[in-house]
Amino acid sequence: MKTRDRILVTSLELFNEFGEPNVTTIHIADEMDISPGNLYYHFRNKNEIIYELYQQFEKRMNEILVAPPEDRQITMEDHWLFVHLLFEHIWEYRFIYRNLPDLLASVDKLATHFNRILDKKERVNKAICEGLIANGTMLASLEEVNSLSQNITMTMTYWLNYENVRNKGKHTEDLGKGVYQVMSLLTPYLEPTHRAFMQDLSKKYL
């Protein structure tokens, strides 16, 4: 692996484990057993490393946040798989979400890019809800769908912070709770038979 790629891999591991604010370029260089000068040859500062990691994150996120297919009906299984994949990817780059306000304020262009991700999350969540309504799985008004898609997006975005606070800073890997919370937001709008399926899935998942 090239040194530049090793820097990115090592930085991601350290940011995720210890939190980005607690990791310096010196820590990264020490972990890799290279000189700080060697690291600065590839990246002028930590923000450049963060921005490149974010670009990796955004590329994969854009692959996940695609509109559901129009040639077949959307099922609850489709929605569950989408939410699960999204949470897995968020966990892979969890340092972004755990320190989101500071990163958006300190790293150039990050706020603009992340807002695009939020827009796509809302659009895809809305499209999924509309698909479930179209096939009779859900019953909700336009206003309820708009509110629901926004609430789902907020839960997806801030779940790790909530868990961190509730566990007093002890990071957990229980993505199941996050997926469950997102899926449960749909439950009040599901038709009875699909609500039973959702409740059964939740028990197995938790």
N, C-alpha and C positions, 0 to 999 in steps of 0.2 A: 504494500500500500504506500502511495506517495505521502510525503511528509504533510502536505496540505490536507489531504484526506484524513490522515491520522490525527491532526489537530482538531478537525471537526468532530470526529468520532469521540475523541477523548474529552473534548469540551462538552459535548452533549451528555456524556456519562456523568461528568463532574457537576454540571449545572443541574441535572435531574436529581442527583444524589444529595448534594449539599445546598442547592439553591444558587441561582446565578449571582446574586449580590455577594455571596460568600466565597466566590471563586475568582481569582485574579489570573492574569496571563502568566504570572510567575508560577502559580499552582499548576497550571496546564503544562508549562514547560517542564517543571519538576516531575510531574506524573509521566511525561513522555521521555524523560531523561535526555532532553535537548536543551540547548542554551536559549535564553530569552531572545537573543539576537536572531537565532534561527527561526523562532516563531514570528518575530516582527518582520522577517523577510517575506513571509506569506501573508500576514495580517498586521496592519499598522496598530490596531488596538482591539480591545475586547468587543466593542460594538460591531466591528467588521465581522467578527466570528459569529456574533449573535444574528446579524442580518443574513449571513449566508445560511446558517442553520434554519432561519425563518423561511428563506426561499425554498429549502428542501421540504419543510413542513407544508408550505403553501401549495407546492406542486402536487404533493400527494393528496392534500385536502381537496384541491380542485378536481382530482380524479374521483373522489368519493362523492362530492357535492354536485352530482349531475341529476338532471330532471328524470323522473321515473319514466319507463318506456310507455309509449302510447298504444302499442299493439296488443297489450294484455291488461287484465285487471290487476290492481294492486291489492295485496293481501296483508294481513297483520304480520305474517312471517317476513314479508318484504320490509315492512317498517322496522321490525325488530332487528333484522340483519343490518339495515342501514345505520340504526342507532348504535349497534354493537361495534361495527367497523369504525364509526366515527369516534367512539370513546377509546377504542384501541389506539387509534392514531393520536388522539389528544394525549393519551398516557405516554406514548413514545416521545413526545416533545412537551412533557408536562411542565417543564421549567417556564415555558412561555405563559401558560395559564396561571401558574402560581404567583407570578410576579408581573401580571399583565399591565396594571396601570403605570408602574414605573418604567417598564420596557417601552410602552407606547409613547411615553413622554420623553425618554432619553435617546432612543434609537431613531435616527432620521428615516422618514417615510413609512415607519412601521404602522403608525396609526391609520394611515390611508389604506395600506394593504390589508390590515386586519379588519377594517370596516367592510371591505369587499367580501371577506370571508363571512362576516356576520350577515351581510345582504344575501349571500348564496345560501347560508343555513336557513334563513327565513323563507326564501323562495322555495327551496326543496321541501321543507317541512309543510309549507302551505300546499304545494302540489301533491304531496302524499295525502294530506287530509282531504283535499278535493277528490282525489282518486278513491279514497275509502268511502266518501259520501256518494260518489257516482255509482259504486257497486253495492250500495245498501249496507255497508259495514258500519258506517257512522251516520249520525244525524246532527247537523250543526248549521247555524246560520253563517252568512259571510262575515259578520262582525265577530262571531265566536271563533271562526277559523283564523281570522287575522290575529286575534288576541292569543289563541292557542299556539300558533306558529311562533309568535314572539316569546311566549312563556317557555316553550320547548327550547328555543334558541338560548334564552337566558340560563336555563338549567344546564344545558350542555356546556355553556361557556364558563359558568361560575361554580360548578359542582365540586371541583377539586379544592377551591378555596374554602367552600363550606365544610367539606370533610376535614380540611386541615385545621380549621378553627374548632370544630366539634371534637377533634381528637387531640387538641392542645399541641399542635405542631408535629405530632407523630404521623408521618406520611403513611397512607395505607394504599394497598393495591386492589381494593375491593371495587372494581369497576361495575360489578353486578348491581350494586345499590344505585349507582348513577343511571345505568340503563333502566332499572326498574322505575326510578322516579320519573324519567322522561316518558316511559310507556304508560305509567299510571295517570299521566295528565290527560291521556286520551280516553281512559276508562269511562268517565261520566257521559261521554258522547257516543259510546258504542251501543249497538243494538244488543238485546239480551243474550242471544246465542254467542255473539262475539265477545261480550263482556265475560262470559263464563270461560271462554278460551283464554282471555287475557289473564284472568285470575289464576287459572291453572298454570299458565306459563310463568307467572310471577312467582308462584310457590316453588316451582322447579328451579328457577333461575336464582332465587335468593338462597 
